Amino acid sequence: MTTLFLEKRIRRSAVLISIGVLVLLFSLLWKHPLSFMAFLVVGCPLILVGSLLYLYSLATEGTG
């Protein structure tokens, strides 16, 4: 039962990281000054939250 919960958390973090990477790639292709803001305000926090959720799910695996 704990394994399924851990897999859901890891899958959720992978989705967040993937969306963040896609935002970063699209902002690099977009030739506009606001693309830098999209890079910083949307893409980087998505990758950060996904990475932290992944690490948190690994650290609290046995306690849940």
PQR file with spaces between the fields and no chain letter, atoms N, CA, C, O and H, PARSE charges and radii, in Angstrom:
ATOM       1  N    MET     1       0.818   -1.195    0.000 -0.4000 1.5000
ATOM       2  CA   MET     1       0.000    0.000    0.000 -0.0000 2.0000
ATOM       3  C    MET     1       0.859    1.256    0.000  0.5500 1.7000
ATOM       4  O    MET     1       0.515    2.242   -0.651 -0.5500 1.4000
ATOM       5  N    THR     2       1.977    1.227    0.727 -0.4000 1.5000
ATOM       6  CA   THR     2       2.863    2.376    0.773 -0.0000 2.0000
ATOM       7  C    THR     2       3.546    2.590   -0.570  0.5500 1.7000
ATOM       8  O    THR     2       3.822    3.728   -0.952 -0.5500 1.4000
ATOM       9  H    THR     2       2.256    0.426    1.256  0.4000 1.0000
ATOM      10  N    THR     3       3.818    1.514   -1.282 -0.4000 1.5000
ATOM      11  CA   THR     3       4.496    1.623   -2.574 -0.0000 2.0000
ATOM      12  C    THR     3       3.630    2.383   -3.580  0.5500 1.7000
ATOM      13  O    THR     3       4.148    3.184   -4.358 -0.5500 1.4000
ATOM      14  H    THR     3       3.594    0.591   -0.972  0.4000 1.0000
ATOM      15  N    LEU     4       2.343    2.143   -3.572 -0.4000 1.5000
ATOM      16  CA   LEU     4       1.468    2.849   -4.497 -0.0000 2.0000
ATOM      17  C    LEU     4       1.438    4.341   -4.196  0.5500 1.7000
ATOM      18  O    LEU     4       1.440    5.166   -5.109 -0.5500 1.4000
ATOM      19  H    LEU     4       1.922    1.491   -2.940  0.4000 1.0000
ATOM      20  N    PHE     5       1.411    4.681   -2.913 -0.4000 1.5000
ATOM      21  CA   PHE     5       1.429    6.084   -2.521 -0.0000 2.0000
ATOM      22  C    PHE     5       2.740    6.746   -2.940  0.5500 1.7000
ATOM      23  O    PHE     5       2.741    7.880   -3.420 -0.5500 1.4000
ATOM      24  H    PHE     5       1.410    4.011   -2.172  0.4000 1.0000
ATOM      25  N    LEU     6       3.845    6.043   -2.760 -0.4000 1.5000
ATOM      26  CA   LEU     6       5.151    6.566   -3.169 -0.0000 2.0000
ATOM      27  C    LEU     6       5.211    6.731   -4.680  0.5500 1.7000
ATOM      28  O    LEU     6       5.742    7.726   -5.174 -0.5500 1.4000
ATOM      29  H    LEU     6       3.844    5.122   -2.370  0.4000 1.0000
ATOM      30  N    GLU     7       4.676    5.770   -5.414 -0.4000 1.5000
ATOM      31  CA   GLU     7       4.672    5.876   -6.874 -0.0000 2.0000
ATOM      32  C    GLU     7       3.828    7.049   -7.353  0.5500 1.7000
ATOM      33  O    GLU     7       4.193    7.714   -8.323 -0.5500 1.4000
ATOM      34  H    GLU     7       4.245    4.961   -5.013  0.4000 1.0000
ATOM      35  N    LYS     8       2.718    7.310   -6.696 -0.4000 1.5000
ATOM      36  CA   LYS     8       1.884    8.457   -7.061 -0.0000 2.0000
ATOM      37  C    LYS     8       2.615    9.769   -6.819  0.5500 1.7000
ATOM      38  O    LYS     8       2.546   10.688   -7.635 -0.5500 1.4000
ATOM      39  H    LYS     8       2.422    6.769   -5.908  0.4000 1.0000
ATOM      40  N    ARG     9       3.311    9.849   -5.695 -0.4000 1.5000
ATOM      41  CA   ARG     9       4.080   11.066   -5.410 -0.0000 2.0000
ATOM      42  C    ARG     9       5.201   11.279   -6.419  0.5500 1.7000
ATOM      43  O    ARG     9       5.414   12.394   -6.893 -0.5500 1.4000
ATOM      44  H    ARG     9       3.367    9.102   -5.033  0.4000 1.0000
ATOM      45  N    ILE    10       5.913   10.207   -6.744 -0.4000 1.5000
ATOM      46  CA   ILE    10       7.012   10.319   -7.699 -0.0000 2.0000
ATOM      47  C    ILE    10       6.482   10.656   -9.086  0.5500 1.7000
ATOM      48  O    ILE    10       7.089   11.443   -9.813 -0.5500 1.4000
ATOM      49  H    ILE    10       5.739    9.301   -6.359  0.4000 1.0000
ATOM      50  N    ARG    11       5.347   10.060   -9.453 -0.4000 1.5000
ATOM      51  CA   ARG    11       4.739   10.372  -10.751 -0.0000 2.0000
ATOM      52  C    ARG    11       4.302   11.839  -10.800  0.5500 1.7000
ATOM      53  O    ARG    11       4.486   12.504  -11.820 -0.5500 1.4000
ATOM      54  H    ARG    11       4.854    9.421   -8.862  0.4000 1.0000
ATOM      55  N    ARG    12       3.731   12.344   -9.716 -0.4000 1.5000
ATOM      56  CA   ARG    12       3.316   13.743   -9.647 -0.0000 2.0000
ATOM      57  C    ARG    12       4.520   14.679   -9.764  0.5500 1.7000
ATOM      58  O    ARG    12       4.441   15.708  -10.434 -0.5500 1.4000
ATOM      59  H    ARG    12       3.582   11.805   -8.888  0.4000 1.0000
ATOM      60  N    SER    13       5.617   14.331   -9.123 -0.4000 1.5000
ATOM      61  CA   SER    13       6.808   15.167   -9.223 -0.0000 2.0000
ATOM      62  C    SER    13       7.405   15.108  -10.627  0.5500 1.7000
ATOM      63  O    SER    13       7.931   16.105  -11.121 -0.5500 1.4000
ATOM      64  H    SER    13       5.681   13.495   -8.578  0.4000 1.0000
ATOM      65  N    ALA    14       7.325   13.952  -11.266 -0.4000 1.5000
ATOM      66  CA   ALA    14       7.830   13.839  -12.642 -0.0000 2.0000
ATOM      67  C    ALA    14       6.998   14.677  -13.600  0.5500 1.7000
ATOM      68  O    ALA    14       7.537   15.269  -14.535 -0.5500 1.4000
ATOM      69  H    ALA    14       6.897   13.142  -10.866  0.4000 1.0000
ATOM      70  N    VAL    15       5.691   14.732  -13.375 -0.4000 1.5000
ATOM      71  CA   VAL    15       4.831   15.566  -14.220 -0.0000 2.0000
ATOM      72  C    VAL    15       5.165   17.036  -14.033  0.5500 1.7000
ATOM      73  O    VAL    15       5.230   17.785  -15.008 -0.5500 1.4000
ATOM      74  H    VAL    15       5.253   14.251  -12.616  0.4000 1.0000
ATOM      75  N    LEU    16       5.378   17.461  -12.786 -0.4000 1.5000
ATOM      76  CA   LEU    16       5.739   18.858  -12.533 -0.0000 2.0000
ATOM      77  C    LEU    16       7.066   19.224  -13.187  0.5500 1.7000
ATOM      78  O    LEU    16       7.194   20.295  -13.782 -0.5500 1.4000
ATOM      79  H    LEU    16       5.324   16.853  -11.994  0.4000 1.0000
ATOM      80  N    ILE    17       8.045   18.346  -13.080 -0.4000 1.5000
ATOM      81  CA   ILE    17       9.347   18.609  -13.682 -0.0000 2.0000
ATOM      82  C    ILE    17       9.239   18.635  -15.201  0.5500 1.7000
ATOM      83  O    ILE    17       9.865   19.472  -15.852 -0.5500 1.4000
ATOM      84  H    ILE    17       7.941   17.476  -12.597  0.4000 1.0000
ATOM      85  N    SER    18       8.454   17.732  -15.767 -0.4000 1.5000
ATOM      86  CA   SER    18       8.287   17.708  -17.226 -0.0000 2.0000
ATOM      87  C    SER    18       7.606   18.971  -17.741  0.5500 1.7000
ATOM      88  O    SER    18       8.018   19.527  -18.760 -0.5500 1.4000
ATOM      89  H    SER    18       7.946   17.053  -15.238  0.4000 1.0000
ATOM      90  N    ILE    19       6.576   19.423  -17.051 -0.4000 1.5000
ATOM      91  CA   ILE    19       5.914   20.666  -17.447 -0.0000 2.0000
ATOM      92  C    ILE    19       6.876   21.842  -17.327  0.5500 1.7000
ATOM      93  O    ILE    19       6.892   22.728  -18.182 -0.5500 1.4000
ATOM      94  H    ILE    19       6.242   18.971  -16.224  0.4000 1.0000
ATOM      95  N    GLY    20       7.675   21.847  -16.265 -0.4000 1.5000
ATOM      96  CA   GLY    20       8.661   22.912  -16.100 -0.0000 2.0000
ATOM      97  C    GLY    20       9.697   22.924  -17.210  0.5500 1.7000
ATOM      98  O    GLY    20      10.080   23.989  -17.695 -0.5500 1.4000
ATOM      99  H    GLY    20       7.661   21.127  -15.571  0.4000 1.0000
ATOM     100  N    VAL    21      10.148   21.755  -17.611 -0.4000 1.5000
ATOM     101  CA   VAL    21      11.126   21.677  -18.703 -0.0000 2.0000
ATOM     102  C    VAL    21      10.508   22.144  -20.020  0.5500 1.7000
ATOM     103  O    VAL    21      11.160   22.830  -20.808 -0.5500 1.4000
ATOM     104  H    VAL    21       9.837   20.891  -17.216  0.4000 1.0000
ATOM     105  N    LEU    22       9.249   21.770  -20.257 -0.4000 1.5000
ATOM     106  CA   LEU    22       8.581   22.232  -21.466 -0.0000 2.0000
ATOM     107  C    LEU    22       8.412   23.748  -21.481  0.5500 1.7000
ATOM     108  O    LEU    22       8.580   24.381  -22.523 -0.5500 1.4000
ATOM     109  H    LEU    22       8.720   21.213  -19.618  0.4000 1.0000
ATOM     110  N    VAL    23       8.084   24.330  -20.337 -0.4000 1.5000
ATOM     111  CA   VAL    23       7.970   25.791  -20.253 -0.0000 2.0000
ATOM     112  C    VAL    23       9.320   26.437  -20.527  0.5500 1.7000
ATOM     113  O    VAL    23       9.394   27.450  -21.223 -0.5500 1.4000
ATOM     114  H    VAL    23       7.947   23.816  -19.490  0.4000 1.0000
ATOM     115  N    LEU    24      10.383   25.862  -19.988 -0.4000 1.5000
ATOM     116  CA   LEU    24      11.715   26.411  -20.225 -0.0000 2.0000
ATOM     117  C    LEU    24      12.093   26.320  -21.700  0.5500 1.7000
ATOM     118  O    LEU    24      12.665   27.260  -22.253 -0.5500 1.4000
ATOM     119  H    LEU    24      10.323   25.040  -19.423  0.4000 1.0000
ATOM     120  N    LEU    25      11.781   25.205  -22.334 -0.4000 1.5000
ATOM     121  CA   LEU    25      12.107   25.068  -23.754 -0.0000 2.0000
ATOM     122  C    LEU    25      11.320   26.042  -24.618  0.5500 1.7000
ATOM     123  O    LEU    25      11.875   26.657  -25.529 -0.5500 1.4000
ATOM     124  H    LEU    25      11.317   24.441  -21.885  0.4000 1.0000
ATOM     125  N    PHE    26      10.025   26.186  -24.335 -0.4000 1.5000
ATOM     126  CA   PHE    26       9.226   27.123  -25.117 -0.0000 2.0000
ATOM     127  C    PHE    26       9.648   28.561  -24.871  0.5500 1.7000
ATOM     128  O    PHE    26       9.600   29.382  -25.787 -0.5500 1.4000
ATOM     129  H    PHE    26       9.574   25.687  -23.595  0.4000 1.0000
ATOM     130  N    SER    27      10.059   28.880  -23.652 -0.4000 1.5000
ATOM     131  CA   SER    27      10.494   30.253  -23.390 -0.0000 2.0000
ATOM     132  C    SER    27      11.835   30.548  -24.065  0.5500 1.7000
ATOM     133  O    SER    27      12.123   31.698  -24.395 -0.5500 1.4000
ATOM     134  H    SER    27      10.098   28.213  -22.908  0.4000 1.0000
ATOM     135  N    LEU    28      12.647   29.523  -24.268 -0.4000 1.5000
ATOM     136  CA   LEU    28      13.902   29.743  -24.990 -0.0000 2.0000
ATOM     137  C    LEU    28      13.668   29.938  -26.483  0.5500 1.7000
ATOM     138  O    LEU    28      14.452   30.612  -27.152 -0.5500 1.4000
ATOM     139  H    LEU    28      12.413   28.589  -23.999  0.4000 1.0000
ATOM     140  N    LEU    29      12.598   29.354  -27.007 -0.4000 1.5000
ATOM     141  CA   LEU    29      12.287   29.512  -28.432 -0.0000 2.0000
ATOM     142  C    LEU    29      11.530   30.804  -28.726  0.5500 1.7000
ATOM     143  O    LEU    29      11.532   31.280  -29.862 -0.5500 1.4000
ATOM     144  H    LEU    29      11.961   28.807  -26.463  0.4000 1.0000
ATOM     145  N    TRP    30      10.894   31.364  -27.725 -0.4000 1.5000
ATOM     146  CA   TRP    30      10.056   32.550  -27.893 -0.0000 2.0000
ATOM     147  C    TRP    30      10.943   33.792  -27.885  0.5500 1.7000
ATOM     148  O    TRP    30      11.720   33.984  -26.950 -0.5500 1.4000
ATOM     149  H    TRP    30      10.893   30.977  -26.803  0.4000 1.0000
ATOM     150  N    LYS    31      10.842   34.620  -28.891 -0.4000 1.5000
ATOM     151  CA   LYS    31      11.678   35.816  -29.022 -0.0000 2.0000
ATOM     152  C    LYS    31      10.912   37.039  -28.513  0.5500 1.7000
ATOM     153  O    LYS    31      10.436   37.855  -29.302 -0.5500 1.4000
ATOM     154  H    LYS    31      10.210   34.464  -29.651  0.4000 1.0000
ATOM     155  N    HIS    32      10.799   37.154  -27.214 -0.4000 1.5000
ATOM     156  CA   HIS    32      10.083   38.271  -26.616 -0.0000 2.0000
ATOM     157  C    HIS    32      10.678   38.530  -25.233  0.5500 1.7000
ATOM     158  O    HIS    32      11.150   37.594  -24.587 -0.5500 1.4000
ATOM     159  H    HIS    32      11.185   36.491  -26.573  0.4000 1.0000
ATOM     160  N    PRO    33      10.664   39.774  -24.768 -0.5600 1.5000
ATOM     161  CA   PRO    33      11.208   40.042  -23.433  0.2800 2.0000
ATOM     162  C    PRO    33      10.470   39.315  -22.305  0.5500 1.7000
ATOM     163  O    PRO    33      11.065   39.022  -21.267 -0.5500 1.4000
ATOM     164  N    LEU    34       9.194   39.024  -22.497 -0.4000 1.5000
ATOM     165  CA   LEU    34       8.453   38.322  -21.460 -0.0000 2.0000
ATOM     166  C    LEU    34       8.821   36.843  -21.363  0.5500 1.7000
ATOM     167  O    LEU    34       8.444   36.170  -20.404 -0.5500 1.4000
ATOM     168  H    LEU    34       8.711   39.262  -23.339  0.4000 1.0000
ATOM     169  N    SER    35       9.547   36.342  -22.339 -0.4000 1.5000
ATOM     170  CA   SER    35       9.944   34.941  -22.273 -0.0000 2.0000
ATOM     171  C    SER    35      10.905   34.698  -21.106  0.5500 1.7000
ATOM     172  O    SER    35      10.908   33.615  -20.520 -0.5500 1.4000
ATOM     173  H    SER    35       9.854   36.889  -23.118  0.4000 1.0000
ATOM     174  N    PHE    36      11.711   35.692  -20.772 -0.4000 1.5000
ATOM     175  CA   PHE    36      12.600   35.556  -19.624 -0.0000 2.0000
ATOM     176  C    PHE    36      11.792   35.489  -18.333  0.5500 1.7000
ATOM     177  O    PHE    36      12.144   34.748  -17.416 -0.5500 1.4000
ATOM     178  H    PHE    36      11.708   36.571  -21.248  0.4000 1.0000
ATOM     179  N    MET    37      10.711   36.259  -18.261 -0.4000 1.5000
ATOM     180  CA   MET    37       9.855   36.212  -17.075 -0.0000 2.0000
ATOM     181  C    MET    37       9.138   34.859  -16.978  0.5500 1.7000
ATOM     182  O    MET    37       8.978   34.317  -15.885 -0.5500 1.4000
ATOM     183  H    MET    37      10.424   36.861  -19.006  0.4000 1.0000
ATOM     184  N    ALA    38       8.717   34.329  -18.103 -0.4000 1.5000
ATOM     185  CA   ALA    38       8.100   32.999  -18.089 -0.0000 2.0000
ATOM     186  C    ALA    38       9.120   31.953  -17.645  0.5500 1.7000
ATOM     187  O    ALA    38       8.787   31.013  -16.924 -0.5500 1.4000
ATOM     188  H    ALA    38       8.847   34.770  -18.991  0.4000 1.0000
ATOM     189  N    PHE    39      10.358   32.127  -18.080 -0.4000 1.5000
ATOM     190  CA   PHE    39      11.437   31.230  -17.689 -0.0000 2.0000
ATOM     191  C    PHE    39      11.612   31.239  -16.171  0.5500 1.7000
ATOM     192  O    PHE    39      11.681   30.185  -15.538 -0.5500 1.4000
ATOM     193  H    PHE    39      10.629   32.891  -18.666  0.4000 1.0000
ATOM     194  N    LEU    40      11.683   32.457  -15.589 -0.4000 1.5000
ATOM     195  CA   LEU    40      11.949   32.583  -14.158 -0.0000 2.0000
ATOM     196  C    LEU    40      10.728   32.339  -13.281  0.5500 1.7000
ATOM     197  O    LEU    40      10.831   31.677  -12.248 -0.5500 1.4000
ATOM     198  H    LEU    40      11.627   33.313  -16.103  0.4000 1.0000
ATOM     199  N    VAL    41       9.581   32.862  -13.677 -0.4000 1.5000
ATOM     200  CA   VAL    41       8.418   32.845  -12.796 -0.0000 2.0000
ATOM     201  C    VAL    41       7.619   31.552  -12.909  0.5500 1.7000
ATOM     202  O    VAL    41       6.985   31.138  -11.939 -0.5500 1.4000
ATOM     203  H    VAL    41       9.497   33.400  -14.516  0.4000 1.0000
ATOM     204  N    VAL    42       7.637   30.909  -14.069 -0.4000 1.5000
ATOM     205  CA   VAL    42       6.823   29.706  -14.249 -0.0000 2.0000
ATOM     206  C    VAL    42       7.686   28.448  -14.303  0.5500 1.7000
ATOM     207  O    VAL    42       7.430   27.490  -13.573 -0.5500 1.4000
ATOM     208  H    VAL    42       8.152   31.245  -14.857  0.4000 1.0000
ATOM     209  N    GLY    43       8.693   28.443  -15.149 -0.4000 1.5000
ATOM     210  CA   GLY    43       9.468   27.225  -15.383 -0.0000 2.0000
ATOM     211  C    GLY    43      10.337   26.798  -14.215  0.5500 1.7000
ATOM     212  O    GLY    43      10.304   25.640  -13.799 -0.5500 1.4000
ATOM     213  H    GLY    43       8.901   29.221  -15.743  0.4000 1.0000
ATOM     214  N    CYS    44      11.105   27.723  -13.691 -0.4000 1.5000
ATOM     215  CA   CYS    44      12.018   27.376  -12.596 -0.0000 2.0000
ATOM     216  C    CYS    44      11.291   26.928  -11.323  0.5500 1.7000
ATOM     217  O    CYS    44      11.710   25.944  -10.714 -0.5500 1.4000
ATOM     218  H    CYS    44      11.131   28.664  -14.029  0.4000 1.0000
ATOM     219  N    PRO    45      10.218   27.607  -10.898 -0.5600 1.5000
ATOM     220  CA   PRO    45       9.504   27.098   -9.713  0.2800 2.0000
ATOM     221  C    PRO    45       8.864   25.726   -9.917  0.5500 1.7000
ATOM     222  O    PRO    45       8.791   24.939   -8.974 -0.5500 1.4000
ATOM     223  N    LEU    46       8.400   25.428  -11.129 -0.4000 1.5000
ATOM     224  CA   LEU    46       7.839   24.101  -11.372 -0.0000 2.0000
ATOM     225  C    LEU    46       8.899   23.018  -11.200  0.5500 1.7000
ATOM     226  O    LEU    46       8.637   21.973  -10.605 -0.5500 1.4000
ATOM     227  H    LEU    46       8.459   26.068  -11.896  0.4000 1.0000
ATOM     228  N    ILE    47      10.076   23.267  -11.714 -0.4000 1.5000
ATOM     229  CA   ILE    47      11.160   22.289  -11.566 -0.0000 2.0000
ATOM     230  C    ILE    47      11.596   22.189  -10.103  0.5500 1.7000
ATOM     231  O    ILE    47      11.881   21.097   -9.612 -0.5500 1.4000
ATOM     232  H    ILE    47      10.289   24.116  -12.197  0.4000 1.0000
ATOM     233  N    LEU    48      11.645   23.310   -9.422 -0.4000 1.5000
ATOM     234  CA   LEU    48      12.034   23.311   -8.007 -0.0000 2.0000
ATOM     235  C    LEU    48      11.019   22.551   -7.159  0.5500 1.7000
ATOM     236  O    LEU    48      11.403   21.731   -6.325 -0.5500 1.4000
ATOM     237  H    LEU    48      11.413   24.197   -9.821  0.4000 1.0000
ATOM     238  N    VAL    49       9.738   22.813   -7.358 -0.4000 1.5000
ATOM     239  CA   VAL    49       8.701   22.122   -6.584 -0.0000 2.0000
ATOM     240  C    VAL    49       8.696   20.633   -6.908  0.5500 1.7000
ATOM     241  O    VAL    49       8.549   19.807   -6.007 -0.5500 1.4000
ATOM     242  H    VAL    49       9.425   23.480   -8.035  0.4000 1.0000
ATOM     243  N    GLY    50       8.852   20.283   -8.171 -0.4000 1.5000
ATOM     244  CA   GLY    50       8.908   18.869   -8.538 -0.0000 2.0000
ATOM     245  C    GLY    50      10.093   18.154   -7.920  0.5500 1.7000
ATOM     246  O    GLY    50       9.969   17.017   -7.466 -0.5500 1.4000
ATOM     247  H    GLY    50       8.971   20.954   -8.903  0.4000 1.0000
ATOM     248  N    SER    51      11.229   18.809   -7.900 -0.4000 1.5000
ATOM     249  CA   SER    51      12.426   18.199   -7.298 -0.0000 2.0000
ATOM     250  C    SER    51      12.269   18.051   -5.789  0.5500 1.7000
ATOM     251  O    SER    51      12.639   17.024   -5.220 -0.5500 1.4000
ATOM     252  H    SER    51      11.329   19.733   -8.269  0.4000 1.0000
ATOM     253  N    LEU    52      11.719   19.078   -5.143 -0.4000 1.5000
ATOM     254  CA   LEU    52      11.527   19.002   -3.697 -0.0000 2.0000
ATOM     255  C    LEU    52      10.480   17.954   -3.323  0.5500 1.7000
ATOM     256  O    LEU    52      10.633   17.262   -2.317 -0.5500 1.4000
ATOM     257  H    LEU    52      11.418   19.912   -5.606  0.4000 1.0000
ATOM     258  N    LEU    53       9.428   17.831   -4.117 -0.4000 1.5000
ATOM     259  CA   LEU    53       8.433   16.795   -3.860 -0.0000 2.0000
ATOM     260  C    LEU    53       9.037   15.408   -4.028  0.5500 1.7000
ATOM     261  O    LEU    53       8.724   14.500   -3.258 -0.5500 1.4000
ATOM     262  H    LEU    53       9.304   18.393   -4.935  0.4000 1.0000
ATOM     263  N    TYR    54       9.883   15.238   -5.009 -0.4000 1.5000
ATOM     264  CA   TYR    54      10.565   13.958   -5.214 -0.0000 2.0000
ATOM     265  C    TYR    54      11.447   13.621   -4.012  0.5500 1.7000
ATOM     266  O    TYR    54      11.394   12.506   -3.494 -0.5500 1.4000
ATOM     267  H    TYR    54      10.136   15.975   -5.635  0.4000 1.0000
ATOM     268  N    LEU    55      12.249   14.574   -3.575 -0.4000 1.5000
ATOM     269  CA   LEU    55      13.129   14.317   -2.439 -0.0000 2.0000
ATOM     270  C    LEU    55      12.338   14.082   -1.159  0.5500 1.7000
ATOM     271  O    LEU    55      12.708   13.231   -0.350 -0.5500 1.4000
ATOM     272  H    LEU    55      12.292   15.480   -3.996  0.4000 1.0000
ATOM     273  N    TYR    56      11.255   14.826   -0.969 -0.4000 1.5000
ATOM     274  CA   TYR    56      10.417   14.639    0.210 -0.0000 2.0000
ATOM     275  C    TYR    56       9.763   13.265    0.207  0.5500 1.7000
ATOM     276  O    TYR    56       9.662   12.618    1.250 -0.5500 1.4000
ATOM     277  H    TYR    56      10.954   15.517   -1.626  0.4000 1.0000
ATOM     278  N    SER    57       9.322   12.821   -0.957 -0.4000 1.5000
ATOM     279  CA   SER    57       8.680   11.508   -1.019 -0.0000 2.0000
ATOM     280  C    SER    57       9.689   10.394   -0.748  0.5500 1.7000
ATOM     281  O    SER    57       9.324    9.368   -0.173 -0.5500 1.4000
ATOM     282  H    SER    57       9.403   13.346   -1.804  0.4000 1.0000
ATOM     283  N    LEU    58      10.917   10.568   -1.140 -0.4000 1.5000
ATOM     284  CA   LEU    58      11.931    9.563   -0.831 -0.0000 2.0000
ATOM     285  C    LEU    58      12.330    9.589    0.638  0.5500 1.7000
ATOM     286  O    LEU    58      12.598    8.544    1.231 -0.5500 1.4000
ATOM     287  H    LEU    58      11.213   11.401   -1.607  0.4000 1.0000
ATOM     288  N    ALA    59      12.369   10.782    1.224 -0.4000 1.5000
ATOM     289  CA   ALA    59      12.791   10.899    2.624 -0.0000 2.0000
ATOM     290  C    ALA    59      11.730   10.374    3.581  0.5500 1.7000
ATOM     291  O    ALA    59      12.064    9.853    4.645 -0.5500 1.4000
ATOM     292  H    ALA    59      12.151   11.630    0.742  0.4000 1.0000
ATOM     293  N    THR    60      10.460   10.503    3.221 -0.4000 1.5000
ATOM     294  CA   THR    60       9.397   10.066    4.115 -0.0000 2.0000
ATOM     295  C    THR    60       8.752    8.767    3.653  0.5500 1.7000
ATOM     296  O    THR    60       7.579    8.525    3.934 -0.5500 1.4000
ATOM     297  H    THR    60      10.188   10.927    2.357  0.4000 1.0000
ATOM     298  N    GLU    61       9.492    7.943    2.959 -0.4000 1.5000
ATOM     299  CA   GLU    61       8.938    6.702    2.411 -0.0000 2.0000
ATOM     300  C    GLU    61       8.491    5.737    3.512  0.5500 1.7000
ATOM     301  O    GLU    61       7.398    5.177    3.430 -0.5500 1.4000
ATOM     302  H    GLU    61      10.446    8.140    2.730  0.4000 1.0000
ATOM     303  N    GLY    62       9.293    5.542    4.507 -0.4000 1.5000
ATOM     304  CA   GLY    62       8.986    4.554    5.518 -0.0000 2.0000
ATOM     305  C    GLY    62       8.093    5.057    6.643  0.5500 1.7000
ATOM     306  O    GLY    62       7.627    4.261    7.459 -0.5500 1.4000
ATOM     307  H    GLY    62      10.181    5.996    4.574  0.4000 1.0000
ATOM     308  N    THR    63       7.846    6.355    6.701 -0.4000 1.5000
ATOM     309  CA   THR    63       7.065    6.899    7.821 -0.0000 2.0000
ATOM     310  C    THR    63       5.583    6.946    7.546  0.5500 1.7000
ATOM     311  O    THR    63       4.803    7.091    8.488 -0.5500 1.4000
ATOM     312  H    THR    63       8.224    7.001    6.038  0.4000 1.0000
ATOM     313  N    GLY    64       5.144    6.828    6.280 -0.4000 1.5000
ATOM     314  CA   GLY    64       3.744    6.994    5.938 -0.0000 2.0000
ATOM     315  C    GLY    64       2.953    5.779    6.172  0.5500 1.7000
ATOM     316  O    GLY    64       1.746    5.771    5.926 -0.5500 1.4000
ATOM     317  H    GLY    64       5.778    6.710    5.516  0.4000 1.0000
